[in-house]
């Protein structure tokens, strides 16, 4: 498939040892890729480099087959939507939508046609004569999207566009964005810190941490086969439990307790090898033979609950996603067994098994 966007060894240095990269990735035409990571990891900087708002220290950025290093943002055939929408308050919705086309010298008749097409697509035809102050947050977000879409860009860049919306509107707009992308097929990079957005929207997810790409893959791949503890902890709600453990040659031990797993492991591990064991909260279940623990906090969610547990005779804690019929009371003793385990090197954090045991 043709690549709409390609980065080759791109870095951006703000000071010695401060910055991002080198980063390399290839986004096929028509796909929606989501960039996730903790605050300060370089997500927005990466978008700004692609948009031409910043220039790389080294490396090359290609839009289609053209290297765009040194080109201004207006010459890159990309459109960007920011977190704060940045609408012109003195202009109507129609004028906001058409401003970019006007600055590029598009004739009034063509501008009007494109404005009406995008307004219909986004369901904002009735808002065209309003000013931004007369719009709700969700309506302003649609206008910001429309102002970018009206240009028919080759690459669409979205920097946390839903972060200012309340939870219900965010969920609704997320679904609309996915439908919009399926309808238009514009190559899109979407930055978010919200893993639910990442898992539901992305054809591929790019996990960034400290300016470096940790893993690129489909949502299912990153969830089921995390490359390291950074990816493992970042994707999944509640986050994966990561516990120090040791292998005695036949069993895993955590906090002086053997760890039962319903799968029979066949791991090429050395006896007494230290490990970090990953257990997703949804992979734990009540069993007659399991890790002994005490429920210390219960957070009901309706059909399930997040239960914080302290392992017996230990200060170590883990999270269990308990189904409604098994939600304990605080202080209840528990025996927990795992359906799947993930193994990581305790020094590097790198996965030792590429998929759940």
C-alpha positions as CSV (number, residue, x, y, z in Angstrom):
1,X,0.0,0.0,0.0
2,X,1.2,3.5,-0.8
3,X,2.7,5.4,2.1
4,X,1.1,8.7,2.8
5,X,3.6,9.6,5.6
6,X,7.1,8.4,6.3
7,X,9.6,9.4,9.0
8,X,13.2,8.3,8.6
9,X,15.4,8.8,11.7
10,X,13.7,12.0,12.8
11,X,15.0,13.8,15.9
12,X,14.2,17.1,17.6
13,X,16.7,18.3,20.2
14,X,15.8,21.2,22.5
15,X,19.0,20.8,24.5
16,X,21.7,18.1,25.0
17,X,19.8,15.0,26.0
18,X,16.4,16.7,25.8
19,X,14.1,16.0,22.9
20,X,12.7,13.1,20.9
21,X,14.0,10.5,18.4
22,X,15.4,9.1,16.4
23,X,11.9,8.1,15.2
24,X,11.1,6.1,12.1
25,X,7.6,5.0,10.9
26,X,5.6,4.5,7.7
27,X,1.9,5.2,7.7
28,X,0.0,3.7,4.8
29,X,-2.4,5.9,2.9
30,X,-5.9,5.9,4.4
31,X,-5.1,4.5,7.8
32,X,-5.7,6.1,11.2
33,X,-2.8,5.8,13.5
34,X,-3.0,6.8,17.2
35,X,0.0,8.1,19.1
36,X,-0.2,7.5,22.9
37,X,2.1,7.9,25.8
38,X,2.5,9.7,29.1
39,X,2.6,13.5,29.3
40,X,5.8,15.0,28.1
41,X,6.8,11.9,26.0
42,X,6.9,13.8,22.7
43,X,3.4,13.2,21.2
44,X,2.6,16.8,20.3
45,X,6.2,17.5,19.3
46,X,5.9,14.7,16.7
47,X,2.7,16.2,15.3
48,X,4.3,19.7,15.1
49,X,7.3,18.3,13.2
50,X,5.0,16.7,10.7
51,X,2.8,19.8,10.4
52,X,5.8,22.0,9.8
53,X,5.4,24.0,13.0
54,X,8.8,22.8,14.1
55,X,11.8,21.6,12.0
56,X,13.7,18.4,12.9
57,X,17.2,18.5,14.1
58,X,18.0,15.5,11.9
59,X,16.2,12.9,9.7
60,X,13.7,13.3,6.9
61,X,9.9,13.6,6.8
62,X,8.0,12.5,3.6
63,X,4.4,13.4,2.7
64,X,3.7,11.0,-0.1
65,X,6.9,10.8,-2.1
66,X,8.0,14.4,-1.3
67,X,10.6,15.2,1.4
68,X,9.0,18.2,3.2
69,X,12.0,19.2,5.4
70,X,12.3,23.0,5.4
71,X,8.8,23.5,3.9
72,X,6.4,25.7,5.8
73,X,3.2,24.2,7.2
74,X,1.0,25.7,4.5
75,X,3.1,24.0,1.8
76,X,2.8,20.4,3.2
77,X,-0.8,19.4,2.3
78,X,-1.6,18.6,6.0
79,X,-4.3,20.0,8.2
80,X,-4.2,20.0,12.0
81,X,-6.8,20.3,14.7
82,X,-5.6,21.5,18.1
83,X,-6.8,20.7,21.6
84,X,-8.2,24.3,22.0
85,X,-9.9,24.4,18.5
86,X,-8.4,27.9,17.9
87,X,-11.5,29.3,16.1
88,X,-11.6,32.9,15.1
89,X,-14.1,34.5,17.5
90,X,-15.1,37.4,15.2
91,X,-15.9,35.1,12.3
92,X,-19.0,33.1,11.6
93,X,-18.8,29.3,11.4
94,X,-19.0,29.6,7.6
95,X,-16.1,32.2,7.6
96,X,-14.1,30.0,9.9
97,X,-14.6,27.0,7.6
98,X,-13.6,28.9,4.5
99,X,-10.8,31.0,5.9
100,X,-8.0,28.6,4.9
101,X,-9.4,28.3,1.4
102,X,-9.7,32.0,1.1
103,X,-6.0,32.5,2.1
104,X,-5.1,30.0,-0.6
105,X,-6.9,32.0,-3.3
106,X,-9.7,29.5,-3.9
107,X,-12.6,31.3,-5.7
108,X,-15.7,32.2,-3.7
109,X,-18.0,29.8,-5.6
110,X,-15.7,26.8,-4.9
111,X,-15.3,27.9,-1.3
112,X,-19.0,28.0,-0.8
113,X,-19.5,24.6,-2.3
114,X,-16.8,23.1,-0.1
115,X,-18.2,24.8,3.0
116,X,-21.6,23.4,2.4
117,X,-20.3,19.9,1.7
118,X,-18.3,19.7,4.9
119,X,-21.1,21.3,7.0
120,X,-23.5,18.7,5.7
121,X,-21.0,15.9,6.4
122,X,-20.6,17.1,10.0
123,X,-24.2,18.0,10.6
124,X,-23.6,21.7,11.3
125,X,-25.5,23.3,8.4
126,X,-27.8,25.2,10.8
127,X,-24.8,26.7,12.6
128,X,-23.1,28.4,9.6
129,X,-24.1,32.0,10.6
130,X,-23.3,31.7,14.3
131,X,-20.1,32.9,16.0
132,X,-18.0,30.5,18.1
133,X,-19.2,32.0,21.4
134,X,-22.7,30.9,20.5
135,X,-21.6,27.2,20.1
136,X,-21.3,24.4,22.6
137,X,-18.0,22.6,23.1
138,X,-19.1,19.8,20.9
139,X,-20.2,22.2,18.1
140,X,-16.9,24.1,18.3
141,X,-15.1,20.8,17.9
142,X,-17.0,20.0,14.8
143,X,-16.2,23.4,13.3
144,X,-12.5,22.9,14.0
145,X,-12.7,19.5,12.3
146,X,-14.6,21.0,9.4
147,X,-12.0,23.8,8.9
148,X,-9.3,21.1,8.5
149,X,-11.5,18.8,6.3
150,X,-12.6,21.5,3.9
151,X,-9.0,21.7,2.6
152,X,-9.1,18.0,1.6
153,X,-5.6,17.4,3.0
154,X,-3.3,14.5,2.3
155,X,-2.6,14.0,6.0
156,X,-5.0,14.9,8.9
157,X,-3.3,15.6,12.3
158,X,-5.4,15.6,15.5
159,X,-3.9,16.7,18.8
160,X,-6.2,15.6,21.6
161,X,-9.2,17.0,19.9
162,X,-11.7,15.5,22.4
163,X,-10.0,16.4,25.7
164,X,-12.2,19.5,26.4
165,X,-15.5,17.5,26.1
166,X,-17.4,15.8,28.9
167,X,-17.4,12.1,29.1
168,X,-20.7,11.4,27.3
169,X,-20.0,13.8,24.5
170,X,-16.5,12.5,24.2
171,X,-17.8,9.0,23.6
172,X,-20.4,10.1,21.1
173,X,-17.8,12.2,19.2
174,X,-15.3,9.4,19.2
175,X,-17.7,7.2,17.4
176,X,-18.5,9.9,14.9
177,X,-14.8,10.5,14.2
178,X,-14.4,6.8,13.5
179,X,-17.3,6.8,11.1
180,X,-16.0,10.0,9.5
181,X,-12.6,8.4,8.9
182,X,-14.2,5.3,7.4
183,X,-16.2,7.5,5.1
184,X,-13.4,9.9,3.9
185,X,-10.3,7.6,4.2
186,X,-7.9,10.5,4.9
187,X,-4.6,9.4,6.4
188,X,-4.8,10.4,10.0
189,X,-2.5,10.7,13.0
190,X,-4.4,11.1,16.3
191,X,-2.6,12.1,19.5
192,X,-4.2,11.2,22.8
193,X,-3.4,10.2,26.4
194,X,-6.7,8.3,26.5
195,X,-6.1,4.6,25.9
196,X,-9.8,4.0,25.3
197,X,-9.6,6.4,22.3
198,X,-6.5,4.7,21.2
199,X,-7.9,1.2,21.3
200,X,-11.2,2.1,19.7
201,X,-10.0,4.4,17.0
202,X,-6.6,3.2,15.8
203,X,-5.8,0.9,12.9
204,X,-2.3,1.0,14.5
205,X,-1.1,2.4,17.8
206,X,2.3,4.0,18.4
207,X,3.4,4.0,22.0
208,X,5.9,6.7,22.8
209,X,7.9,7.1,26.0
210,X,10.6,9.6,26.7
211,X,10.8,10.5,23.1
212,X,11.3,6.9,21.8
213,X,8.9,4.5,20.0
214,X,8.3,1.6,22.3
215,X,6.0,-0.4,20.0
216,X,3.8,-0.1,16.9
217,X,1.0,-2.5,16.2
218,X,-2.7,-3.1,16.1
219,X,-4.7,-2.5,19.3
220,X,-5.0,-6.3,19.7
221,X,-1.3,-6.9,19.2
222,X,-0.3,-4.3,21.8
223,X,-2.8,-5.5,24.3
224,X,-1.9,-9.2,23.9
225,X,1.8,-9.0,23.1
226,X,3.3,-5.9,24.8
227,X,6.9,-5.5,23.9
228,X,7.9,-4.3,27.4
229,X,6.5,-3.2,30.7
230,X,5.9,0.4,29.5
231,X,3.5,-0.8,26.8
232,X,2.0,-3.4,29.2
233,X,1.1,-0.8,31.8
234,X,-0.1,1.8,29.5
235,X,-2.7,-0.2,27.6
236,X,-5.4,-1.9,29.6
237,X,-7.9,-0.6,32.2
238,X,-7.2,-1.2,35.0
239,X,-3.5,-1.4,34.2
240,X,-1.6,-4.6,34.2
241,X,-0.2,-5.8,37.6
242,X,3.6,-6.0,37.5
243,X,5.1,-8.0,40.3
244,X,8.6,-9.2,41.2
245,X,8.8,-13.0,41.0
246,X,11.3,-15.9,40.8
247,X,11.3,-19.2,39.0
248,X,12.4,-22.2,41.0
249,X,12.6,-24.5,38.0
250,X,9.0,-25.7,38.0
251,X,6.9,-22.9,39.6
252,X,6.7,-19.1,39.8
253,X,6.8,-17.6,43.3
254,X,5.4,-14.1,44.3
255,X,5.7,-12.8,47.8
256,X,6.7,-16.3,49.1
257,X,3.7,-17.8,47.5
258,X,3.5,-20.2,44.5
259,X,1.6,-18.6,41.6
260,X,-1.0,-20.9,40.0
261,X,-1.8,-20.4,36.4
262,X,-4.5,-22.2,34.5
263,X,-2.2,-22.5,31.5
264,X,0.7,-24.9,31.8
265,X,3.8,-22.9,31.2
266,X,6.7,-24.1,29.0
267,X,9.3,-21.4,29.6
268,X,13.0,-21.7,28.9
269,X,14.0,-20.2,32.2
270,X,16.9,-20.7,34.5
271,X,16.3,-21.9,38.0
272,X,16.1,-19.1,40.6
273,X,15.9,-16.6,37.7
274,X,14.4,-13.2,38.8
275,X,11.4,-12.0,36.7
276,X,8.7,-9.5,36.5
277,X,5.4,-11.1,36.1
278,X,2.5,-9.3,34.4
279,X,-1.1,-10.2,35.3
280,X,-4.0,-8.3,33.8
281,X,-6.7,-7.6,36.4
282,X,-9.3,-9.2,34.2
283,X,-7.3,-12.4,34.0
284,X,-7.5,-13.1,37.7
285,X,-10.3,-15.3,39.2
286,X,-11.3,-16.9,42.5
287,X,-9.9,-20.4,43.0
288,X,-9.5,-22.8,45.9
289,X,-5.7,-22.8,45.2
290,X,-4.4,-19.4,44.4
291,X,-2.4,-16.4,45.7
292,X,-3.6,-15.5,49.2
293,X,-4.7,-11.9,49.5
294,X,-6.9,-9.5,51.4
295,X,-9.4,-7.1,49.7
296,X,-8.3,-3.6,50.8
297,X,-10.4,-1.4,48.6
298,X,-13.5,-2.1,46.4
299,X,-14.6,0.3,43.6
300,X,-18.0,-0.8,42.2
301,X,-18.5,-0.1,38.5
302,X,-21.9,-1.8,38.1
303,X,-21.5,-5.1,36.4
304,X,-18.0,-5.4,37.9
305,X,-15.7,-3.9,40.4
306,X,-12.0,-2.9,40.7
307,X,-10.7,-4.6,43.8
308,X,-7.3,-3.6,45.3
309,X,-5.8,-6.6,47.1
310,X,-2.8,-6.9,49.4
311,X,-0.9,-10.2,49.2
312,X,-0.7,-12.2,52.4
313,X,2.3,-11.6,54.6
314,X,3.5,-8.9,52.1
315,X,3.1,-5.2,51.3
316,X,2.7,-6.0,47.6
317,X,-0.6,-5.1,46.0
318,X,-2.5,-6.1,42.9
319,X,-5.7,-5.2,41.1
320,X,-8.5,-7.6,40.3
321,X,-11.4,-6.9,38.0
322,X,-14.1,-8.8,39.9
323,X,-17.4,-9.8,38.1
324,X,-20.6,-8.7,39.8
325,X,-21.4,-12.1,41.4
326,X,-18.0,-12.3,43.1
327,X,-17.4,-8.7,44.4
328,X,-16.0,-9.0,47.9
329,X,-16.2,-6.8,51.0
330,X,-13.2,-4.9,52.3
331,X,-11.2,-7.2,54.5
332,X,-12.4,-10.4,52.9
333,X,-9.7,-13.1,52.3
334,X,-9.2,-14.1,48.7
335,X,-7.5,-16.9,46.7
336,X,-6.7,-15.6,43.2
337,X,-5.5,-17.6,40.2
338,X,-4.4,-16.3,36.8
339,X,-5.5,-17.3,33.4
340,X,-2.6,-15.7,31.6
341,X,0.8,-14.5,32.6
342,X,3.3,-12.2,30.9
343,X,7.0,-12.4,31.7
344,X,9.5,-9.5,31.6
345,X,13.1,-9.0,32.3
346,X,13.3,-7.1,35.6
347,X,16.3,-5.0,34.5
348,X,15.3,-4.0,31.0
349,X,11.5,-4.5,31.1
350,X,11.6,-6.3,27.8
351,X,9.0,-9.1,27.3
352,X,10.4,-12.6,27.6
353,X,7.3,-14.3,26.2
354,X,5.8,-12.7,23.1
355,X,2.3,-13.7,24.0
356,X,0.3,-14.8,27.0
357,X,1.3,-18.1,28.4
